[in-house]
Amino acid sequence: MALLEDIAKAEGAGPLVLGVGAIMLAPTLLPALGRVLRPVAKSVIKTGMSVYEGTFATMREATGDLIAEARAELEHEGHKPEGHRREAHPTGHAPA
């Protein structure tokens, strides 16, 4: 124990002593800490998922509106959007 006392008294040894103490207490503290933090972590994850889904739905709606407007403008100008154009098949027949 004299060695631990010498280390504890050394200048700048505070973090080392805290680290050793944390390692010694970890097997008893971690399970209790896990039981406390698990519901908090789950709540944070659920909130994040809800925010993400709401943001994704808003972005999907906004981009869908923009795509519809662009498609309408192209059709008004007499162009067919790329997705609706049928290419001629090299054999002269349309693909099935």
N, C-alpha and C positions, 0 to 999 in steps of 0.2 A: 504494500500500500504506500510505502514511502515514495516509490517511483511515481505513482499517480499524484501524490501531494506535490512532488517536485515539479511535475509537468503543469499542474494547476497553478502553481505560484510563478511559473515562468512568464516573462512579459510576452504578450500577444498570444497566450495559450487559450484565451477565452473561447474562440470558435472551436478549437480542438476539443476542449472539455465538453462543450455543448454537443458536438458531433458524436462523441463517445457516449454521452448520456442519451442522446436520441436513439443511437443504435441499441443500447441496452433496454430502452423502454419501448422500442418499436413493436415487439411481439405482443405486448399487452395493449398498446394504444391504437395501433392500426385497425384492428377489427372494430373497436368502439368508434373510432373516427369514421370508418367506412359506413357503419350503420347510420351515423348522423348525416354524412355528406351524400349518401346515395340518393335520398329523396330530393335533396337540393339539386344535385347534378341532373337527375331525371326531369325535374321541373324546368331547368334551364334548357335542356335539350328539347323538351316539348314546346317551349315558347319559341325557340329558334326555328323549329319545324313549322310552326304556325305562321310565323313572320315570313319564312321562305315561301311557303305555299301561297300566302296572300300576295306577296310581291310577284311571284311567278304568274299567278292568275292575272294580275293587273298588266304585267308586261305582255302576256300572251294576247290579252284583249287589245292593248294598244297597237301591237305589231299587226294583229289581224285586221284592225281598222285601217292601218296604213297600207297594208297589202291590198285590201279591197278597194281603197281609193286609187291606188296606183293602177290596178287592173282596170277600173272603170275609166280612168283617164286614157289608158292605152287603147281601150276599145273605142272610146269616143274619137280618138285620133285615127282610128282605122287600123291599128296594129292588133295582132293577136298575141297574148302573152306566151312566152316560151313553153310553158307547161301544157298549153292547149293546142300547139301546132303539131300537125301530123306530118312527119317526114316521109318522103317517097322512099320506098324500099328499092334496093338496087335491081331487083328482078321485075320491078314495075307493079308489084302487088303490095298492098298495105300489110304491115305485120299483124298477126292475129292477136 
